[in-house]
Amino acid sequence: MNVTLVVCRGTPGDAPREERWTVPFEPGQSVLDALRWIRSHRDATLAIRYSCTNANTCKECMVRIDGKTAYACTARLHEGTMRIEPLPNKRLVRDLVTEIAPPNERLSGV
Ligand code: FES
C-alpha cells in the first residue's frame, strides 16, 4: 500500500511550497513514520521535530494533518492523500517545525 503525503514546506519570509511524496506503508504506521521515511529515502533536508517517536509525551511532533492539529507520532497513515502542514498559530522555524516552547522556557535571544 502507498500513501501520498503533500507536505507544506518553507522558511519564515518565503512563500510556502508543497511537495509530494509517495510513501509505502502498512496499517498501523504513523504519519511520523512516513515523514522519517521521506527523510531517510527521499529528502534529508525535510525539517521535522520529535523526541519520543510514539509515546505521545514530548509533544514536539505537533503538525496539521488534513486540516486538524495532531501529533504526527500517533496519527495513523491511511491510503490516499494526506496533507501535512506546520502549526498555523506558531512561529515557523522551517518546514514542519514551529516554535512551540513557552516564551519563559526559551533560551534568551532565541
Ligand atoms: S514524538 Fe513525542 S509526542 Fe510525538
Residues whose N, C-alpha, C, O or C-beta is under 5 A from the ligand:
A	BS01	FES	Y50 S51 C52 T53 N54 N56 T57 C58 K59 E60 C61 Y71 C73
